[in-house]
Amino acid sequence: MWKFGDNVDTDQIIPAEYLVTGDPKELARYAFCKVRGEFAKEVREGDIIVGGSNFGSGSSREHAPRALIGAGISCVIAASFARIYFRNSINIGLPPIECKIRAEDGDILEVDLGKGLIRNTTSGESFNFKPLPGFLQEMVDAGGLIEWLRSKPQ
């Protein structure tokens, strides 16, 4: 688990000078490079980001959640999200979870999206959150809006 504070903006997630591609793996190479230089080298498939209030503020680029998907992030948990980032995450297939939790870098978290439950196995604490509405969870499960639409009968 990677812990961040309040007001993490899209320029911190993926600086503007690296927006020359839409390839998630390429974007992931520069994720958080100006605020957590070790992130791109140390992040592992299935890791989780925990933020404070207003996660994903700033510009409306969908490159930010795309970079996190490319880095292998399984979900982002934050006390609150900037609305455009929240929806971009769903559209890309990255689960945004609104919940204020107590956790520290390196803690192990288990997340049950359907039950709305986060368990910090390091501290033993559990936290409840309101699951996404069914159709939004379907979009995330499908890999985002485009894949969800492709799965629908014509």
DSSP file (Angstrom, degrees, kcal/mol; ACC not computed):
  #  RESIDUE AA STRUCTURE BP1 BP2  ACC     N-H-->O    O-->H-N    N-H-->O    O-->H-N    TCO  KAPPA ALPHA  PHI   PSI    X-CA   Y-CA   Z-CA
    1    1 A M              0   0    0      0, 0.0   105,-2.9     0, 0.0     2,-0.5   0.000 360.0 360.0 360.0 138.5    0.0    0.0    0.0
    2    2 A W  E     -a   49   0A   0     46,-2.8    48,-3.0   103,-0.2     2,-0.4  -0.954 360.0-149.6-113.9 123.1    1.2    3.5   -0.9
    3    3 A K  E     +a   50   0A   0     -2,-0.5     2,-0.3    46,-0.2    48,-0.2  -0.793  19.1 172.0-100.4 132.7    0.1    6.4    1.3
    4    4 A F        -     0   0    0     46,-3.2    51,-0.0    -2,-0.4     4,-0.0  -0.870  22.4-127.6-128.3 164.2   -0.4    9.9   -0.1
    5    5 A G        -     0   0    0     -2,-0.3    47,-2.2     1,-0.2     3,-0.5   0.100  45.3 -49.4 -93.5-153.6   -1.9   13.0    1.6
    6    6 A D  S    S+     0   0    0      1,-0.2    -1,-0.2    45,-0.2    48,-0.2  -0.393 110.6  21.9 -79.7 158.3   -4.6   15.5    0.6
    7    7 A N        +     0   0    0     46,-3.0     2,-0.7     1,-0.2    -1,-0.2   0.810  67.1 174.8  57.7  39.2   -4.9   17.3   -2.7
    8    8 A V        -     0   0    0     -3,-0.5    48,-3.0    45,-0.4    49,-1.0  -0.678  19.9-157.9 -73.4 115.9   -2.9   14.8   -4.9
    9    9 A D  B >>  -d   57   0B   0     -2,-0.7     4,-1.8    47,-0.2     3,-1.0  -0.480  29.0-105.2 -99.2 169.8   -3.4   16.3   -8.3
   10   10 A T  H 3> S+     0   0    0     47,-2.6     4,-2.7     1,-0.3    48,-0.1   0.774 118.5  60.6 -65.6 -25.7   -3.1   14.8  -11.8
   11   11 A D  H 34 S+     0   0    0     46,-0.2    -1,-0.3     2,-0.2    47,-0.1   0.807 106.1  47.8 -70.3 -28.1    0.2   16.6  -12.4
   12   12 A Q  H <4 S+     0   0    0     -3,-1.0    20,-0.5     2,-0.2    22,-0.4   0.874 112.6  48.7 -75.1 -37.9    1.7   14.7   -9.4
   13   13 A I  H  < S-     0   0    0     -4,-1.8    19,-2.2     1,-0.3    20,-0.3   0.956 138.2  -2.3 -66.6 -50.1    0.3   11.4  -10.6
   14   14 A I  S  < S-     0   0    0     -4,-2.7    -1,-0.3    17,-0.2    -2,-0.2  -0.847  82.2-130.6-144.7 105.2    1.7   11.9  -14.1
   15   15 A P    >   -     0   0    0      0, 0.0     3,-2.2     0, 0.0    -4,-0.1  -0.192  24.2-115.1 -58.2 146.4    3.5   15.1  -15.0
   16   16 A A  G >  S+     0   0    0      1,-0.3     3,-1.8     2,-0.2    -5,-0.0   0.781 109.5  67.2 -55.3 -33.5    2.3   16.9  -18.1
   17   17 A E  G 3  S+     0   0    0      1,-0.3    -1,-0.3     2,-0.1     3,-0.2   0.645  97.7  55.2 -67.9 -10.6    5.6   16.4  -20.0
   18   18 A Y  G <  S+     0   0    0     -3,-2.2     3,-0.5     1,-0.2    -1,-0.3   0.210  76.0 100.6-103.7  15.0    5.0   12.7  -20.1
   19   19 A L    <   +     0   0    0     -3,-1.8    -1,-0.2     1,-0.2    -2,-0.1  -0.030  44.7 107.6 -90.0  32.1    1.6   12.9  -21.8
   20   20 A V  S    S+     0   0    0     -3,-0.2     2,-0.3     2,-0.0    -1,-0.2   0.418  80.7  37.5 -88.9   1.6    3.0   12.1  -25.2
   21   21 A T        -     0   0    0     -3,-0.5    -3,-0.0     2,-0.1     0, 0.0  -0.961  58.3-150.2-145.1 160.6    1.5    8.6  -25.1
   22   22 A G        +     0   0    0     -2,-0.3    -1,-0.1    44,-0.0    -3,-0.0   0.336  60.3 123.2-108.7   2.0   -1.7    6.9  -24.0
   23   23 A D     >  -     0   0    0      1,-0.2     4,-2.6     2,-0.1     5,-0.2  -0.517  55.9-149.1 -68.8 116.3    0.1    3.6  -23.3
   24   24 A P  H  > S+     0   0    0      0, 0.0     4,-2.3     0, 0.0    46,-0.2   0.868  94.9  50.7 -56.2 -40.2   -0.5    2.7  -19.7
   25   25 A K  H  > S+     0   0    0      2,-0.2     4,-0.8     1,-0.2    -2,-0.1   0.895 112.1  46.9 -66.9 -39.4    2.8    0.9  -19.2
   26   26 A E  H >4 S+     0   0    0      1,-0.2     3,-0.7    -3,-0.2     4,-0.3   0.923 113.2  48.6 -67.6 -43.8    4.8    3.8  -20.7
   27   27 A L  H >< S+     0   0    0     -4,-2.6     3,-2.0     1,-0.2     4,-0.3   0.885 103.1  63.0 -61.3 -38.5    2.9    6.3  -18.5
   28   28 A A  H >< S+     0   0    0     -4,-2.3     3,-1.1     1,-0.3    -1,-0.2   0.785  88.6  69.7 -59.2 -28.4    3.5    4.1  -15.5
   29   29 A R  T << S+     0   0    0     -4,-0.8    -1,-0.3    -3,-0.7    -2,-0.2   0.741 109.1  35.2 -61.1 -21.7    7.3    4.6  -15.8
   30   30 A Y  T X  S+     0   0    0     -3,-2.0     3,-1.9    -4,-0.3     4,-0.3   0.301  82.1 136.9-116.8   6.8    6.7    8.3  -14.8
   31   31 A A  T <  S-     0   0    0     -3,-1.1     9,-0.5    -4,-0.3   -17,-0.2  -0.367  87.8 -11.4 -60.6 128.4    3.9    7.9  -12.2
   32   32 A F  T >> S+     0   0    0    -19,-2.2     4,-3.4   -20,-0.5     3,-1.1   0.668  89.1 147.4  57.1  21.5    4.6   10.1   -9.2
   33   33 A C  T <4  +     0   0    0     -3,-1.9     4,-0.1   -20,-0.3    -2,-0.1   0.763  70.0  44.8 -60.9 -25.9    8.2   10.7  -10.5
   34   34 A K  T 34 S+     0   0    0    -22,-0.4    -1,-0.3    -4,-0.3     3,-0.1   0.614 125.3  29.4 -94.3 -12.0    8.3   14.2   -9.0
   35   35 A V  T <4 S+     0   0    0     -3,-1.1    -2,-0.2   -23,-0.3     2,-0.1   0.656 135.6  20.1-118.2 -25.5    6.8   13.4   -5.6
   36   36 A R    ><  -     0   0    0     -4,-3.4     3,-2.4     1,-0.1     4,-0.4  -0.628  65.8-177.1-144.0  79.6    7.8    9.8   -4.9
   37   37 A G  T 3  S+     0   0    0      1,-0.3     4,-0.3    -2,-0.1     3,-0.2   0.718  81.2  55.6 -54.0 -26.4   10.7    9.0   -7.2
   38   38 A E  T 3> S+     0   0    0      1,-0.2     4,-2.1     2,-0.1     3,-0.5   0.613  83.6  90.1 -81.6 -12.5   10.9    5.3   -6.0
   39   39 A F  H <> S+     0   0    0     -3,-2.4     4,-2.7    -7,-0.2     3,-0.4   0.920  83.9  47.8 -54.6 -56.0    7.2    4.6   -6.9
   40   40 A A  H  4 S+     0   0    0     -9,-0.5    -1,-0.2    -4,-0.4    -2,-0.1   0.808 117.8  42.5 -60.1 -31.4    7.7    3.5  -10.6
   41   41 A K  H  4 S+     0   0    0     -3,-0.5    -1,-0.2    -4,-0.3    -2,-0.2   0.777 122.7  36.3 -84.6 -27.5   10.5    1.1   -9.6
   42   42 A E  H  < S+     0   0    0     -4,-2.1    -2,-0.2    -3,-0.4    -3,-0.2   0.642  85.8 108.6-104.3 -16.7    9.0   -0.3   -6.5
   43   43 A V     <  -     0   0    0     -4,-2.7     2,-0.3    -5,-0.3    30,-0.0  -0.322  52.7-157.0 -64.2 145.0    5.3   -0.6   -7.2
   44   44 A R    >   -     0   0    0     28,-0.1     3,-2.4     1,-0.0    -2,-0.1  -0.902  29.0 -84.5-125.3 152.5    4.0   -4.1   -7.6
   45   45 A E  T 3  S+     0   0    0     -2,-0.3    28,-0.2     1,-0.3    27,-0.1  -0.300 117.0  22.7 -52.6 128.8    1.0   -5.6   -9.4
   46   46 A G  T 3  S+     0   0    0     26,-3.1    -1,-0.3     1,-0.3    27,-0.2   0.342  87.6 144.2  92.4  -6.1   -2.0   -5.4   -7.1
   47   47 A D    <   -     0   0    0     -3,-2.4    27,-2.9    25,-0.2    28,-0.6  -0.209  39.5-138.9 -62.2 159.9   -0.7   -2.6   -4.9
   48   48 A I  E     - b   0  75A   0     25,-0.2   -46,-2.8    26,-0.2     2,-0.4  -0.936   2.3-143.2-124.0 142.9   -3.2   -0.1   -3.6
   49   49 A I  E     -ab   2  76A   0     26,-1.8    28,-3.1    -2,-0.4     2,-0.5  -0.906  12.0-164.7-104.4 135.7   -2.9    3.7   -3.3
   50   50 A V  E     +ab   3  77A   0    -48,-3.0   -46,-3.2    -2,-0.4     2,-0.2  -0.987  15.7 172.8-119.6 124.7   -4.5    5.4   -0.2
   51   51 A G  E     - b   0  78A   0     26,-3.2    28,-0.7    -2,-0.5   -45,-0.2  -0.698  24.9-127.3-121.6 175.4   -5.0    9.2   -0.4
   52   52 A G    >   -     0   0    0    -47,-2.2    28,-1.4     1,-0.3    27,-0.8   0.312  62.5 -25.7 -94.2-135.1   -6.6   11.9    1.6
   53   53 A S  T 3  S+     0   0    0     26,-0.2   -46,-3.0     1,-0.2   -45,-0.4  -0.516 120.7  14.9 -83.0 149.3   -9.2   14.4    0.5
   54   54 A N  T >  S-     0   0    0    -48,-0.2     3,-1.1     1,-0.2    27,-0.3   0.841  76.4-175.4  62.7  39.8   -9.5   15.7   -3.1
   55   55 A F  B <   +e   81   0C   0     25,-2.6    27,-2.6    -3,-0.5    -1,-0.2  -0.482  66.6  21.7 -67.9 133.3   -7.5   12.9   -4.7
   56   56 A G  T 3  S+     0   0    0    -48,-3.0   -47,-0.2    -2,-0.2    -1,-0.2   0.691  84.0 156.4  85.3  20.9   -7.0   13.5   -8.5
   57   57 A S  B <   +d    9   0B   0     -3,-1.1   -47,-2.6   -49,-1.0     2,-0.3  -0.152  36.7  49.9 -69.3 173.0   -7.7   17.2   -8.5
   58   58 A G  S    S+     0   0    0    -49,-0.2    27,-0.1   -48,-0.1   -50,-0.0  -0.757  97.5  16.6 100.9-144.5   -6.4   19.4  -11.3
   59   59 A S  S    S-     0   0    0     -2,-0.3   -49,-0.2     1,-0.1    26,-0.0  -0.160  70.5-120.5 -68.7 162.1   -6.7   18.8  -15.0
   60   60 A S        +     0   0    0      4,-0.0    -1,-0.1     3,-0.0    -2,-0.0   0.196  58.5 144.1 -89.9  16.9   -9.2   16.3  -16.4
   61   61 A R    >   -     0   0    0      1,-0.2     3,-0.8     2,-0.1    27,-0.1  -0.296  44.5-152.7 -62.9 134.4   -6.7   14.1  -18.1
   62   62 A E  T 3> S+     0   0    0      1,-0.2     4,-1.6     2,-0.1    -1,-0.2   0.469  83.5  88.3 -83.8  -0.3   -7.5   10.4  -18.1
   63   63 A H  H 3> S+     0   0    0      1,-0.2     4,-2.6     2,-0.2    -1,-0.2   0.806  77.4  66.2 -62.7 -28.7   -3.8    9.7  -18.3
   64   64 A A  H <> S+     0   0    0     -3,-0.8     4,-1.5     2,-0.2    -1,-0.2   0.973 107.8  34.1 -64.2 -56.4   -3.6    9.8  -14.5
   65   65 A P  H  > S+     0   0    0      0, 0.0     4,-2.2     0, 0.0    -1,-0.2   0.853 116.4  58.6 -66.6 -28.9   -5.7    6.7  -13.8
   66   66 A R  H  X S+     0   0    0     -4,-1.6     4,-2.3     1,-0.2    -2,-0.2   0.900 104.2  50.7 -63.6 -39.8   -4.3    5.1  -16.9
   67   67 A A  H  X S+     0   0    0     -4,-2.6     4,-1.4     2,-0.2    -1,-0.2   0.880 109.8  50.6 -64.0 -38.0   -0.8    5.5  -15.5
   68   68 A L  H  <>S+     0   0    0     -4,-1.5     5,-2.3     2,-0.2     4,-0.4   0.881 109.3  50.0 -69.9 -37.4   -1.9    3.8  -12.3
   69   69 A I  H ><5S+     0   0    0     -4,-2.2     3,-1.5     1,-0.2    -2,-0.2   0.928 109.3  52.3 -62.4 -43.9   -3.4    0.9  -14.2
   70   70 A G  H 3<5S+     0   0    0     -4,-2.3    -1,-0.2     1,-0.3    -2,-0.2   0.807 106.0  54.8 -61.0 -29.8   -0.2    0.6  -16.1
   71   71 A A  T 3<5S-     0   0    0     -4,-1.4    -1,-0.3    -5,-0.1    -2,-0.2   0.556 121.6-108.4 -80.3  -8.4    1.7    0.5  -12.8
   72   72 A G  T < 5 +     0   0    0     -3,-1.5   -26,-3.1    -4,-0.4   -25,-0.2   0.534  59.4 162.3  94.5   6.6   -0.5   -2.4  -11.6
   73   73 A I      < -     0   0    0     -5,-2.3    -1,-0.3   -28,-0.2   -25,-0.2  -0.412  25.3-161.2 -62.5 131.7   -2.5   -0.5   -9.0
   74   74 A S        -     0   0    0    -27,-2.9     2,-0.3     1,-0.3   -26,-0.2   0.757  65.1 -19.1 -89.4 -26.5   -5.6   -2.5   -8.2
   75   75 A C  E     -b   48   0A   0    -28,-0.6   -26,-1.8    19,-0.1     2,-0.5  -0.968  55.1-125.9-168.6 163.2   -7.6    0.4   -6.7
   76   76 A V  E     -bc  49  96A   0     19,-2.3    21,-3.1    -2,-0.3     2,-0.5  -0.990  20.3-164.7-120.6 126.4   -7.4    3.9   -5.2
   77   77 A I  E     +bc  50  97A   0    -28,-3.1   -26,-3.2    -2,-0.5     2,-0.3  -0.939  20.7 158.5-109.1 128.2   -8.9    4.5   -1.8
   78   78 A A  E     -bc  51  98A   0     19,-2.6    21,-2.3    -2,-0.5   -26,-0.2  -0.991  52.5-120.6-148.1 154.7   -9.3    8.2   -0.7
   79   79 A A  S    S-     0   0    0    -27,-0.8     2,-0.3   -28,-0.7   -26,-0.2   0.876 100.9 -10.8 -61.0 -37.2  -11.4   10.2    1.7
   80   80 A S        -     0   0    0    -28,-1.4   -25,-2.6    19,-0.1     2,-0.3  -0.978  67.3-143.7-158.5 157.2  -12.7   12.1   -1.4
   81   81 A F  B     -e   55   0C   0     -2,-0.3     2,-0.3   -27,-0.3   -25,-0.2  -0.892  29.6-105.3-120.9 149.9  -12.0   12.4   -5.1
   82   82 A A     >  -     0   0    0    -27,-2.6     4,-2.5    -2,-0.3     3,-0.2  -0.610  41.8-123.4 -64.3 135.4  -12.1   15.2   -7.6
   83   83 A R  H  > S+     0   0    0     -2,-0.3     4,-2.3     1,-0.2     5,-0.2   0.872 107.4  49.4 -57.2 -43.7  -15.3   14.3   -9.5
   84   84 A I  H  > S+     0   0    0      1,-0.2     4,-2.6     2,-0.2    -1,-0.2   0.891 112.4  48.6 -67.2 -36.9  -13.7   14.2  -13.0
   85   85 A Y  H  > S+     0   0    0     -3,-0.2     4,-2.5   -29,-0.2    -2,-0.2   0.921 109.2  54.1 -65.4 -43.0  -10.9   11.9  -11.7
   86   86 A F  H  X S+     0   0    0     -4,-2.5     4,-1.7     1,-0.2    -2,-0.2   0.939 113.8  40.7 -55.0 -49.9  -13.5    9.7  -10.1
   87   87 A R  H  X S+     0   0    0     -4,-2.3     4,-2.8     1,-0.2    -1,-0.2   0.889 112.2  54.7 -71.5 -38.2  -15.4    9.2  -13.3
   88   88 A N  H  X S+     0   0    0     -4,-2.6     4,-1.6    -5,-0.2    -1,-0.2   0.896 106.1  54.3 -59.5 -38.5  -12.2    8.9  -15.4
   89   89 A S  H  X>S+     0   0    0     -4,-2.5     5,-3.0     2,-0.2     4,-1.7   0.933 110.4  45.0 -61.1 -46.4  -11.1    6.1  -13.1
   90   90 A I  H  <5S+     0   0    0     -4,-1.7     3,-0.3     1,-0.2    -2,-0.2   0.932 111.1  53.6 -61.7 -45.4  -14.4    4.2  -13.7
   91   91 A N  H  <5S+     0   0    0     -4,-2.8    54,-1.4     1,-0.2    55,-0.6   0.784 114.7  41.6 -61.6 -27.3  -14.2    4.9  -17.5
   92   92 A I  H  <5S-     0   0    0     -4,-1.6    -1,-0.2    52,-0.2    -2,-0.2   0.666 119.7-107.7 -92.6 -20.9  -10.7    3.4  -17.5
   93   93 A G  T  <5S+     0   0    0     -4,-1.7    -3,-0.2     1,-0.3    51,-0.1   0.655  74.1 131.9 101.8  19.3  -11.5    0.5  -15.2
   94   94 A L      < -     0   0    0     -5,-3.0    -1,-0.3    -6,-0.2    -2,-0.2  -0.914  57.7-125.8-104.5 114.7   -9.6    1.5  -12.0
   95   95 A P        -     0   0    0      0, 0.0   -19,-2.3     0, 0.0     2,-0.5  -0.415  19.5-158.3 -65.3 120.1  -11.9    1.2   -8.9
   96   96 A P  E     -c   76   0A   0      0, 0.0     2,-0.5     0, 0.0   -19,-0.2  -0.877   8.8-165.7 -95.0 127.0  -12.1    4.5   -6.9
   97   97 A I  E     -c   77   0A   0    -21,-3.1   -19,-2.6    -2,-0.5     2,-0.9  -0.950  10.4-150.6-118.5 117.1  -13.2    3.8   -3.3
   98   98 A E  E     +c   78   0A   0     -2,-0.5    32,-0.5    32,-0.3     2,-0.3  -0.763  47.8 119.8 -88.6 109.3  -14.3    6.7   -1.2
   99   99 A C        -     0   0    0    -21,-2.3     2,-0.7    -2,-0.9   -19,-0.1  -0.888  57.7-130.4-168.1 133.2  -13.4    5.9    2.4
  100  100 A K        +     0   0    0     -2,-0.3     2,-0.3   -21,-0.2   -48,-0.1  -0.819  41.3 169.6 -89.9 120.7  -11.3    7.5    5.1
  101  101 A I        -     0   0    0     -2,-0.7     2,-0.6   -24,-0.1   -22,-0.1  -0.836  36.9-120.2-127.5 165.2   -9.0    4.8    6.5
  102  102 A R        +     0   0    0     -2,-0.3     2,-0.3     2,-0.0    21,-0.1  -0.942  53.5 132.6-104.8 122.1   -6.0    4.5    8.8
  103  103 A A        -     0   0    0     -2,-0.6     2,-0.3    19,-0.0    -2,-0.1  -0.979  37.7-144.6-163.0 158.8   -3.0    2.9    7.1
  104  104 A E    >   -     0   0    0     -2,-0.3     3,-2.6     1,-0.1    -2,-0.0  -0.895  44.8 -72.2-127.4 157.7    0.7    3.4    6.6
  105  105 A D  T 3  S+     0   0    0     -2,-0.3  -103,-0.2     1,-0.3     3,-0.1  -0.204 120.7  21.0 -46.8 132.7    3.0    2.8    3.7
  106  106 A G  T 3  S+     0   0    0   -105,-2.9    -1,-0.3     1,-0.3  -104,-0.1   0.266  86.8 139.2  90.0 -12.0    3.6   -0.9    3.3
  107  107 A D    <   -     0   0    0     -3,-2.6     2,-0.6  -106,-0.2    -1,-0.3  -0.289  54.6-121.3 -60.9 152.2    0.4   -2.0    5.1
  108  108 A I        -     0   0    0     -3,-0.1    13,-1.9   -61,-0.1    14,-0.9  -0.875  32.0-170.5 -99.6 123.7   -1.4   -4.9    3.6
  109  109 A L  E     -F  120   0D   0     -2,-0.6     2,-0.4    11,-0.2    11,-0.2  -0.908  13.9-158.6-116.2 142.4   -5.0   -4.2    2.6
  110  110 A E  E     -F  119   0D   0      9,-2.7     9,-3.0    -2,-0.4     2,-0.5  -0.982  14.6-164.5-115.0 131.3   -7.8   -6.5    1.5
  111  111 A V  E     -F  118   0D   0     -2,-0.4     2,-0.6     7,-0.2     7,-0.2  -0.968  14.3-168.7-122.8 128.2  -10.6   -4.9   -0.4
  112  112 A D  E  >> -F  117   0D   0      5,-3.0     5,-1.8    -2,-0.5     4,-1.5  -0.912   5.5-173.1-112.2 100.7  -14.0   -6.5   -1.1
  113  113 A L  T  45S+     0   0    0     -2,-0.6    19,-0.2     1,-0.2    -1,-0.2   0.861  82.7  50.2 -63.4 -37.5  -15.7   -4.2   -3.7
  114  114 A G  T  45S+     0   0    0      1,-0.2    -1,-0.2    17,-0.1    -2,-0.0   0.880 117.1  38.1 -70.2 -39.4  -19.0   -6.0   -3.5
  115  115 A K  T  45S-     0   0    0      2,-0.1    -1,-0.2    15,-0.1    -2,-0.2   0.624 105.0-124.6 -87.0 -14.0  -19.3   -5.9    0.3
  116  116 A G  T  <5 +     0   0    0     -4,-1.5    13,-2.2     1,-0.2     2,-0.4   0.941  62.6 139.2  69.7  46.5  -17.9   -2.5    0.7
  117  117 A L  E   < -FG 112 128D   0     -5,-1.8    -5,-3.0    11,-0.2     2,-0.5  -0.986  35.3-172.8-133.0 131.8  -15.2   -3.7    3.1
  118  118 A I  E     -FG 111 127D   0      9,-3.0     9,-2.9    -2,-0.4     2,-0.5  -0.985   9.6-167.1-118.1 130.0  -11.5   -2.8    3.5
  119  119 A R  E     -FG 110 126D   0     -9,-3.0    -9,-2.7    -2,-0.5     2,-1.0  -0.977  13.7-151.7-120.7 123.0   -9.5   -4.8    6.0
  120  120 A N  E  >  -F  109   0D   0      5,-3.0     4,-2.7    -2,-0.5     5,-0.5  -0.809  12.2-172.0 -88.6 101.4   -6.0   -3.6    7.0
  121  121 A T  T  4 S+     0   0    0    -13,-1.9    -1,-0.2    -2,-1.0   -12,-0.1   0.705  80.4  59.8 -72.2 -17.4   -4.5   -7.0    7.8
  122  122 A T  T  4 S+     0   0    0    -14,-0.9    -1,-0.2     1,-0.1   -13,-0.1   0.927 121.2  22.1 -72.8 -45.9   -1.4   -5.2    9.2
  123  123 A S  T  4 S-     0   0    0    -15,-0.2    -2,-0.2     2,-0.1    -1,-0.1   0.654 100.2-125.4 -96.3 -17.5   -3.3   -3.3   11.9
  124  124 A G     <  +     0   0    0     -4,-2.7    -3,-0.2     1,-0.3     2,-0.2   0.442  64.4 135.5  85.6  -0.3   -6.4   -5.6   12.1
  125  125 A E        -     0   0    0     -5,-0.5    -5,-3.0   -23,-0.1     2,-0.3  -0.487  39.4-155.0 -82.2 152.9   -8.8   -2.7   11.5
  126  126 A S  E     -G  119   0D   0     -7,-0.2     2,-0.4    -2,-0.2    -7,-0.2  -0.942   5.7-165.8-125.6 150.6  -11.7   -2.8    9.1
  127  127 A F  E     -G  118   0D   0     -9,-2.9    -9,-3.0    -2,-0.3     2,-0.3  -0.996   9.9-143.5-137.9 139.0  -13.4    0.0    7.3
  128  128 A N  E     +G  117   0D   0     -2,-0.4     2,-0.3   -11,-0.2   -11,-0.2  -0.792  19.2 177.8-103.2 146.3  -16.8    0.1    5.5
  129  129 A F        -     0   0    0    -13,-2.2   -30,-0.1    -2,-0.3    -2,-0.0  -0.955  38.1 -99.3-140.1 161.0  -17.5    2.0    2.3
  130  130 A K        -     0   0    0    -32,-0.5   -32,-0.3    -2,-0.3   -14,-0.1  -0.722  44.7-129.0 -81.2 116.3  -20.5    2.5    0.0
  131  131 A P        -     0   0    0      0, 0.0   -17,-0.1     0, 0.0     3,-0.1  -0.199  31.0 -91.2 -61.6 157.2  -20.0    0.2   -3.0
  132  132 A L        -     0   0    0    -19,-0.2     5,-0.1     1,-0.1   -35,-0.0  -0.348  52.8 -91.2 -61.3 147.9  -20.3    1.6   -6.5
  133  133 A P    >>  -     0   0    0      0, 0.0     4,-2.4     0, 0.0     3,-0.7  -0.283  46.6-101.4 -56.8 152.8  -23.8    1.3   -8.0
  134  134 A G  H 3> S+     0   0    0      1,-0.3     4,-2.3     2,-0.2     5,-0.1   0.838 119.2  48.5 -48.2 -48.3  -24.2   -1.9  -10.0
  135  135 A F  H 3> S+     0   0    0      1,-0.2     4,-1.6     2,-0.2    -1,-0.3   0.844 112.5  49.1 -68.9 -31.5  -23.8   -0.4  -13.5
  136  136 A L  H <> S+     0   0    0     -3,-0.7     4,-2.2     2,-0.2    -1,-0.2   0.893 110.5  50.1 -72.0 -38.5  -20.6    1.4  -12.5
  137  137 A Q  H  X S+     0   0    0     -4,-2.4     4,-3.0     1,-0.2    -2,-0.2   0.886 107.5  55.2 -64.4 -37.3  -19.2   -1.7  -10.9
  138  138 A E  H  X S+     0   0    0     -4,-2.3     4,-2.0    -5,-0.3    -1,-0.2   0.908 106.9  50.8 -59.0 -41.6  -20.0   -3.5  -14.1
  139  139 A M  H  X>S+     0   0    0     -4,-1.6     5,-3.2     2,-0.2     4,-0.7   0.938 112.0  45.8 -61.7 -47.4  -18.0   -0.9  -16.0
  140  140 A V  H ><5S+     0   0    0     -4,-2.2     3,-1.3     1,-0.2    -2,-0.2   0.935 112.8  50.4 -61.0 -46.5  -15.0   -1.3  -13.7
  141  141 A D  H 3<5S+     0   0    0     -4,-3.0    -1,-0.2     1,-0.3    -2,-0.2   0.838 108.2  53.5 -61.2 -33.3  -15.2   -5.2  -13.9
  142  142 A A  H 3<5S-     0   0    0     -4,-2.0    -1,-0.3    -5,-0.2    -2,-0.2   0.618 125.9-100.4 -77.0 -12.2  -15.4   -5.0  -17.7
  143  143 A G  T <<5S-     0   0    0     -3,-1.3    -3,-0.2    -4,-0.7     2,-0.2   0.565  79.1 -43.9 101.1  11.9  -12.2   -2.9  -17.8
  144  144 A G  S  ><S-     0   0    0     -5,-3.2     4,-2.3    -6,-0.2   -52,-0.2  -0.591  82.3 -53.1 122.3 177.2  -13.8    0.4  -18.3
  145  145 A L  H  > S+     0   0    0    -54,-1.4     4,-2.7     1,-0.2     5,-0.2   0.893 126.7  50.1 -59.2 -47.3  -16.6    2.2  -20.3
  146  146 A I  H  > S+     0   0    0    -55,-0.6     4,-2.3     1,-0.2    -1,-0.2   0.935 114.1  44.2 -62.6 -47.4  -15.5    1.1  -23.8
  147  147 A E  H  > S+     0   0    0      2,-0.2     4,-1.3     1,-0.2    -1,-0.2   0.877 112.8  53.0 -65.5 -36.4  -15.2   -2.6  -22.9
  148  148 A W  H  X S+     0   0    0     -4,-2.3     4,-0.5     2,-0.2     3,-0.3   0.928 110.1  47.6 -63.0 -45.6  -18.5   -2.4  -21.0
  149  149 A L  H >< S+     0   0    0     -4,-2.7     3,-1.1     1,-0.2    -2,-0.2   0.887 108.4  55.0 -63.5 -38.9  -20.2   -1.0  -24.0
  150  150 A R  H 3< S+     0   0    0     -4,-2.3    -1,-0.2     1,-0.2    -2,-0.2   0.802 104.0  56.1 -62.4 -28.8  -18.7   -3.6  -26.3
  151  151 A S  H 3< S+     0   0    0     -4,-1.3    -1,-0.2    -3,-0.3    -2,-0.2   0.617  89.7  94.3 -80.7 -11.9  -20.1   -6.3  -24.1
  152  152 A K  S << S-     0   0    0     -3,-1.1     2,-0.0    -4,-0.5    -3,-0.0  -0.559  87.1-103.2 -83.1 143.6  -23.7   -5.0  -24.4
  153  153 A P              0   0    0      0, 0.0    -1,-0.1     0, 0.0    -2,-0.1  -0.362 360.0 360.0 -61.7 142.7  -26.0   -6.4  -27.1
  154  154 A Q              0   0    0     -4,-0.1    -2,-0.0    -3,-0.1    -3,-0.0   0.455 360.0 360.0 -81.3 360.0  -26.3   -4.2  -30.1
